Amino acid sequence: MALRAAVTADMDAGLLPFCTVTTLGTTATGAVDPLEPVTDLCRGVGMWHHADGAWGGLGAGVPALASHYAGVGGLDSLTVDPHKTLSVPVGCGALLVPDPEHLHTAFAHQASYLTAGEPDALPWLSHATIELTRPGTRALGLWATLHHLGRDGVTRLIEHYLVLADRLRERITAEPRLQLVAGGPWPVACFRITDPNGGGPDALHARIARRVQNNGRVYLATVAIHGRTVLRAALCNYRTTTEDLDLLIREVLHAADAEQSAAGTDQPPQHR
Ligand SMILES: Cc1ncc(COP(=O)(O)O)c(C=O)c1O
């Protein structure tokens, strides 16, 4: 694999590769890296295997995604952002490690003015993170969300996003003026307009996304896939329904028609 070749090349050059970072749910397309072969490679050469699950780490608990997340328990560390998947206020990120001693080894420091408290006092935060002050409101938002949803509720929430993403990809595929470019297994759909008029497709997609955003009814971004700018929808709002997906498609097609008109073509708009 390319990673093994890169590690070997680094070692041959006298460098010391020490860490590989895989991604669970890439920002652009929602792809999930295969974990087990990377862990095997890391173990063989003494490297740390960290997974960036900021966006898709919580997929590890969803049965439908089990094959994609095989090996998550063998990671050396994993980041998860509850402010993405769980809709808690920014910024609530978590670094998970199988052995808390790793945090202590990496971060612990004891300033002379931090005197030891009672034997059963809570440990200083600076023994496990780069922070000292306890950010209570961040933890409270996450605690309340987990308390309300429970483990099953978190799974059901993510399953809701996965169903929405499947439906959106189906609708895009069924719409002749749209083409699905990438997306999944995490709930993302990247797509393009198939009949761009009045400008290059890259610029057109950027203008369509701006129009849709300015309309204020749905949010749509652009992303570069293999050097081309396409439209990107991420399903991560617990209030989103399948009706919203229809609205999204309508908004995109209206924006495409508006761009076509603005470009001065004499073809009538195709969608109302
Ligand atoms: C895969 C991934 N990692 C990391 C980040 C950064 O997250 P934050 O700075 O919000 O913690 C993002 C943000 O979109 C992301 O999608």
The ligand as an SDF file (V2000), in Angstrom:
LIG
                    3D

 16 16  0  0  0  0  0  0  0  0999 V2000
  -12.5470   15.3590    9.5740 C   0  0  0  0  0  0  0  0  0  0  0  0
  -12.4110   16.6580   10.3280 C   0  0  0  0  0  0  0  0  0  0  0  0
  -11.3990   16.8260   11.2170 N   0  0  0  0  0  0  0  0  0  0  0  0
  -11.2370   17.9690   11.9100 C   0  0  0  0  0  0  0  0  0  0  0  0
  -12.0890   19.0420   11.7210 C   0  0  0  0  0  0  0  0  0  0  0  0
  -11.8780   20.2950   12.5490 C   0  0  0  0  0  0  0  0  0  0  0  0
  -12.8400   20.3360   13.5340 O   0  0  0  0  0  0  0  0  0  0  0  0
  -12.9110   21.4100   14.7350 P   0  0  0  0  0  0  0  0  0  0  0  0
  -11.8680   22.4340   14.4980 O   0  0  0  0  0  0  0  0  0  0  0  0
  -14.2930   21.9520   14.6460 O   0  0  0  0  0  0  0  0  0  0  0  0
  -12.6950   20.6180   15.9700 O   0  0  0  0  0  0  0  0  0  0  0  0
  -13.1500   18.9270   10.8190 C   0  0  0  0  0  0  0  0  0  0  0  0
  -14.0720   20.0540   10.5790 C   0  0  0  0  0  0  0  0  0  0  0  0
  -14.9180   20.0280    9.7250 O   0  0  0  0  0  0  0  0  0  0  0  0
  -13.3320   17.7030   10.1210 C   0  0  0  0  0  0  0  0  0  0  0  0
  -14.3740   17.5290    9.2770 O   0  0  0  0  0  0  0  0  0  0  0  0
  1  2  1  0
  2  3  1  0
  2 15  2  0
  3  4  2  0
  4  5  1  0
  5  6  1  0
  5 12  2  0
  6  7  1  0
  7  8  1  0
  8  9  2  0
  8 10  1  0
  8 11  1  0
 12 13  1  0
 12 15  1  0
 13 14  2  0
 15 16  1  0
M  END
$$$$
